[in-house]
Amino acid sequence: MAKILLVEDNELNRDMLSRRLQRKGFEVIMAVDGEQGVSAARSEAPDLILMDMSLPILDGWAATRTLKADEATKAIPVIALTAHAMTSDREKALEAGCDDFDTKPVEWLRLLGKIEQHLGFGGGEAQA
């Protein structure tokens, strides 16, 4: 079972995503800010990280840069989640080290396809 770290400060988003991920068989670890996310990534060694970009304490960009600079966590795929859908926001997330980018509100099947692709589960033909 793949382990996913969900770094999200919004309780409703965290609840919705964690339930859907668990129903798909993923183990979900949660963090509510970037600092907790970095700490959890180091201690839990997740297979993938879903990183909100607008986080308190340490934002998602800084948290991702920290993780990608650390030998122990740099290989973990990070998918940026943000309400900012501009091309410049996507580029900023990728420059920070994110491996992929998805917008909020989350389109579940699209996000699931990206998760499965980064975990090597085939071509991303996700099922609801």
C-alpha angles and dihedrals in degrees: 000000000000118000118223125193110211112199105190131139097197109089095207093051091045092050095046095046096042092051093049092046092048091049087056089055100258123139106233127207117185136209126179100206140024095260092054089045093056091046093048092047090054096045101036102035095213122200091231139006127218103202124194107211098210101065134148123246095012117018122226094257093055092041091052092047089051092050094046091050092053116088091214096055107023095098095055110107113240122202112197116222117197142153087221105095100177119125089239090058091053090049091047091052092048091047089053088058103265113151094211142002135221133176134234136269082058118238096213101208093047092049092045089052090053092047092050092046092053091046091050096247096145130272098335097259092156124193124211 
